[in-house]
Amino acid sequence: MKLTYTKVGDYYIPNLALDDDAEYEIGIYGRMRQQYLEEHHHSTYTSLLLTGKLWKHLADIDAACHECMDFLIPTMAKKEGVTETLKAANQMEWVGRMTNIRSRAEEIVLHELVYA
C-alpha cells in the first residue's frame, strides 16, 4: 500500500479517499435514520461512517421505506373500502380517510425500518 501526500503549509497530509465513489440519493427516511443512529446508536453510526457503508445503508433504508409505503397505502385503502367511487361521491371524506391511512402506514414504516 503506497500513500501519497500533499504539502499544506508546513504539514504533509495523506491523500485519502473512500473506496465507494457512488452517489447515493438520500430521502426523508434516510435522513431520519441517520439522525436516529447519530443520537441513539452512536457506535453503529461511527462504524458505518468509518467503513464507508453509511451512505449505502441510508439509501437502502430510504428505498425500503418507500417500497413499503407504496405497498401499504393501496392495501390498507382497499381493505377499508376507500375507492375511486368514494372519491367521486365525497371528496372530503376520501381525503380524510386517505390522510389517516397514510399516517398509519408511515407510523408502521418508521417503527419497523427507521427506528429499528
MOFENWO-V987910 format. One record per residue. N is the residue number from 1. RES is the residue in one small letter. SS is DSSP state (alpha for helix, beta for strand, coil for the rest). OMEGA is omega in whole degrees, -180 to 180 (none if undefined). D_FIRST is the distance of its C-alpha to the first C-alpha in Angstrom with 2 decimals. Layout:
N_RES_SS_OMEGA_D_FIRST / N_RES_SS_OMEGA_D_FIRST
This chain:
1_m_coil_-178_0.00 / 2_k_coil_179_3.77 / 3_l_coil_174_6.54 / 4_t_coil_-176_10.00 / 5_y_beta_174_13.20 / 6_t_beta_-180_16.76 / 7_k_beta_177_19.71 / 8_v_beta_-175_22.37 / 9_g_coil_179_25.38 / 10_d_coil_-173_24.48 / 11_y_beta_172_21.20 / 12_y_beta_-178_17.60 / 13_i_beta_-179_16.23 / 14_p_beta_176_12.62 / 15_n_coil_-178_12.56 / 16_l_coil_178_11.99 / 17_a_coil_177_13.43 / 18_l_coil_179_14.61 / 19_d_coil_-176_13.91 / 20_d_coil_-179_17.69 / 21_d_coil_-177_19.30 / 22_a_coil_176_22.72 / 23_e_coil_180_25.74 / 24_y_coil_177_27.80 / 25_e_coil_-177_31.44 / 26_i_coil_180_32.51 / 27_g_coil_-175_36.26 / 28_i_alpha_-178_38.63 / 29_y_alpha_176_37.83 / 30_g_alpha_178_34.07 / 31_r_alpha_177_34.76 / 32_m_alpha_177_37.18 / 33_r_alpha_179_34.64 / 34_q_alpha_-180_32.11 / 35_q_alpha_179_34.84 / 36_y_alpha_180_35.90 / 37_l_alpha_180_32.45 / 38_e_alpha_-174_32.05 / 39_e_alpha_-171_35.51 / 40_h_alpha_180_35.97 / 41_h_coil_-173_32.66 / 42_h_alpha_-180_30.36 / 43_s_alpha_177_27.93 / 44_t_alpha_178_27.59 / 45_y_alpha_-179_27.22 / 46_t_alpha_179_24.47 / 47_s_alpha_178_22.60 / 48_l_alpha_-179_22.93 / 49_l_alpha_-177_21.96 / 50_l_alpha_178_18.76 / 51_t_alpha_178_17.62 / 52_g_coil_-178_18.59 / 53_k_coil_-174_21.55 / 54_l_alpha_-174_24.36 / 55_w_alpha_176_25.42 / 56_k_alpha_178_25.55 / 57_h_alpha_-179_27.53 / 58_l_alpha_178_29.91 / 59_a_alpha_178_30.45 / 60_d_alpha_178_31.20 / 61_i_alpha_-180_33.66 / 62_d_alpha_180_35.30 / 63_a_alpha_180_35.79 / 64_a_alpha_178_37.16 / 65_c_alpha_179_39.56 / 66_h_alpha_177_40.88 / 67_e_alpha_-180_41.40 / 68_c_alpha_178_43.24 / 69_m_alpha_180_45.40 / 70_d_alpha_177_46.22 / 71_f_alpha_-174_47.42 / 72_l_alpha_-174_49.22 / 73_i_alpha_179_51.30 / 74_p_alpha_180_53.15 / 75_t_alpha_179_53.60 / 76_m_alpha_179_55.10 / 77_a_alpha_180_57.24 / 78_k_alpha_180_58.64 / 79_k_alpha_-177_59.45 / 80_e_coil_176_61.24 / 81_g_coil_177_63.16 / 82_v_coil_-172_61.64 / 83_t_coil_176_62.30 / 84_e_alpha_177_62.98 / 85_t_alpha_177_66.67 / 86_l_alpha_179_66.35 / 87_k_alpha_-180_64.48 / 88_a_alpha_-176_67.37 / 89_a_alpha_-175_70.02 / 90_n_coil_-175_68.64 / 91_q_alpha_-177_65.57 / 92_m_alpha_177_65.42 / 93_e_alpha_179_65.45 / 94_w_alpha_180_62.75 / 95_v_alpha_180_60.51 / 96_g_alpha_-179_61.10 / 97_r_alpha_178_60.37 / 98_m_alpha_177_57.23 / 99_t_alpha_178_55.95 / 100_n_alpha_179_56.66 / 101_i_alpha_-180_54.84 / 102_r_alpha_179_51.79 / 103_s_alpha_179_51.71 / 104_r_alpha_178_51.96 / 105_a_alpha_179_49.28 / 106_e_alpha_177_46.91 / 107_e_alpha_177_47.70 / 108_i_alpha_-179_46.81 / 109_v_alpha_180_43.49 / 110_l_alpha_-178_42.58 / 111_h_alpha_-174_43.56 / 112_e_alpha_-173_41.95 / 113_l_alpha_-173_38.67 / 114_v_alpha_-175_37.87 / 115_y_coil_180_39.05 / 116_a_coil_none_38.23
